[in-house]
Amino acid sequence: MNERRLVVAGFGALVAAITGYIAYRFIAAFTVAVFLYYSTRRFYTSLGRFRLPKRVRAVLTISMLAVPLLLLLSYTLVLVAVEARAFIETYPVFEAAPDGIAWFEGLEDLPEPTIAGIIEAYQAGQLDAFIDFAVEQAAFVTSIVTGLLLNLLIVSVVTYYLLIDGETFRGWLLRFDDDDIVREYLEAADDELEAVLFGNLLNVIVISLISIVVFSGYNAVAPPVAEVPYPALAGALTGIASLIPVVGMKIVYLPLAAITGVRIALRGDPASLSYVVGFLLLAVVIVDTIPDLVLRPYFSGERTHVGLLMLAYIFGPIVFGFYGLFFAPIVLVLALTFADTALPRLLGADPEPDGPPESQTRLDRFR
């Protein structure tokens, strides 16, 4: 009997090692999937009031998150191409191109960003330099695109099945309960992850709305030469950028101010630069500072301190790379919840019946 147990244990260890290796290879995709699951689970649950099947709710949840994001990015790329073409036609930047970069010399002949314009440019041979460059870098580009699509597929599939079978997986974990310690910890960690990560999603939405209102309001009073381009798009991108630690929204509104300032300088209207200064003040105070001070405490969890969460967003990408932006907050929540629930029980302390302190505003008050 012991030999059979040893064989089964060895097989289980082998399967666990292989599974762990696969998870490690795709840890970025799995981390983003878990992040998205907890960010959208409350919305997925709310769709249950319409008596929709689980699969339909999961597809709607992912679609309402992924489709707008893809449309936003696609729209951004198109606008960048349009603005780049207009800028190149206005200012002879190609004359400053380094020698030997053939494809850069063709920038002055960029086609219209339409299907007909691209076909016409291809027939006229205007895209030959770009095509040659793409062929030379085909292996590298193929590797990048394939890896990106594979990770997107993993994120979508894992998020989908977590939404559908999350409760089943949670029940399986609770089978290993011991004196209710495991149950208490898992339930506390599950609730805290949902509160913190759903709060991040709300923060992105609120920041986007505030930014759109501020940028559009600024354009309403600024002269045409000092207007920021595409205020609605810039506001949405500012909300998404709020997830990035330290620099955050600055990677959107600072370039906007710089582009506007350069345009004013090129047109010889230095008096209008005061409007750019006013735009920066509005962006720093109303878009960046006030929401960070007022909203983040409301969008935090019950046990996770706002300052520690900010440090997790800062050090996560530094230690783990890009996926650390999603991985570090999850690890922080799991660690703090363990220290607050399971660790005292393991050390012999009695559970606290009153739960977490009431000093910090909790997200569940606004459900």
Secondary structure, 3 states (H helix, E strand, C coil): CHHHHHHHHHHHHHHHHHHHHHHHHCHHHHHHHHHHHHHHHHHHHHHHHHCCCHHHHHHHHHHHHHHHHHHHHHHHHHHHHHHHHHHHHHCCHHHHCCCCCHHHHHHHHCCCCCHHHHHHHHHCCCCHHHHHHHHHCHHHHHHHHHHHHHHHHHHHHHHHHHHHHHHHHHHHHHHHCCCCHHHHHHHHHHHHHHHHHHHHHHHHHHHHHHHHHHHHHHHHHCCHHHCCCCHHHHHHHHHHHCCCCCCCCHHHHHHHHHHHHHHHHHCCCHHHHHHHHHHHHHHHHHHHHHHHHHHHHHCCCCCCCHHHHHHHHHHHHHHHCCCHHHHHHHHHHHHHHHHHHHHHHHCCCCCCCCCCCCCCCCHHHHC
